Amino acid sequence: MANAFDPYREALVMEHQTIWPDEFEDWSAAEKAKVEERIHASPSEASELDYVRQHTGFARVITVTPGDIERVSVA
């Protein structure tokens, strides 16, 4: 289950990870990179956000949803 945005953990994020569902497998790496940049720029608005504890801090993991695509495409 995804976590809510957490400013404390966010300050300790050392790594960003993006999980792409199979429905986006035909997208090019360039298209995905552009969307990832926009989604990670505003993690508090991501539909599915998780923080994974690491030795040096946290990894922010966002699973891309159609809602996220729609939100960053409008921006």
C-alpha positions as CSV (number, residue, x, y, z in Angstrom):
1,M,0.0,0.0,0.0
2,A,1.3,3.4,-0.9
3,N,2.2,6.0,1.7
4,A,1.1,9.5,2.0
5,F,3.6,12.3,1.2
6,D,5.9,12.8,4.2
7,P,8.0,16.0,4.4
8,Y,10.3,14.4,6.9
9,R,11.1,11.4,4.7
10,E,11.2,13.6,1.6
11,A,14.0,15.6,3.2
12,L,16.0,12.3,3.5
13,V,15.3,11.0,-0.1
14,M,18.6,9.9,-1.7
15,E,17.2,8.1,-4.7
16,H,14.2,8.3,-7.0
17,Q,12.6,5.2,-8.6
18,T,9.7,5.0,-11.0
19,I,7.6,1.9,-11.7
20,W,5.9,1.8,-15.1
21,P,2.9,-0.5,-15.5
22,D,2.8,-2.7,-18.6
23,E,0.3,-0.4,-20.4
24,F,3.2,2.1,-21.0
25,E,5.7,-0.4,-22.3
26,D,5.4,1.0,-25.9
27,W,6.6,4.5,-24.7
28,S,10.1,5.5,-25.6
29,A,12.8,6.1,-23.0
30,A,12.7,9.8,-23.8
31,E,9.0,10.1,-23.2
32,K,9.2,8.2,-20.0
33,A,12.2,10.4,-18.8
34,K,10.2,13.6,-19.4
35,V,7.2,12.3,-17.5
36,E,9.4,10.9,-14.6
37,E,11.0,14.3,-14.2
38,R,7.6,16.0,-14.0
39,I,6.1,13.5,-11.6
40,H,9.1,13.5,-9.3
41,A,9.2,17.3,-9.3
42,S,5.9,17.2,-7.3
43,P,5.8,14.0,-5.4
44,S,3.1,15.2,-3.1
45,E,0.7,15.0,-6.0
46,A,1.6,11.4,-7.1
47,S,-1.2,8.9,-6.9
48,E,1.0,6.0,-5.7
49,L,3.9,7.1,-3.6
50,D,6.1,4.9,-1.4
51,Y,9.2,5.5,0.7
52,V,11.7,2.6,1.0
53,R,14.1,2.8,3.9
54,Q,17.7,2.5,2.8
55,H,20.9,2.6,4.8
56,T,21.6,6.3,4.0
57,G,18.0,7.6,3.9
58,F,15.0,6.8,1.7
59,A,14.2,6.0,-1.9
60,R,11.1,7.6,-3.2
61,V,9.2,5.1,-5.4
62,I,6.4,6.4,-7.6
63,T,4.2,4.0,-9.6
64,V,2.9,5.8,-12.6
65,T,-0.9,5.9,-13.1
66,P,-3.0,7.2,-15.9
67,G,-4.0,10.1,-13.6
68,D,-0.4,11.1,-13.1
69,I,0.1,11.1,-16.9
70,E,-2.9,13.3,-17.3
71,R,-1.8,15.7,-14.5
72,V,1.7,16.3,-15.9
73,S,0.6,16.4,-19.5
74,V,-1.6,19.4,-18.7
75,A,1.2,21.3,-16.9
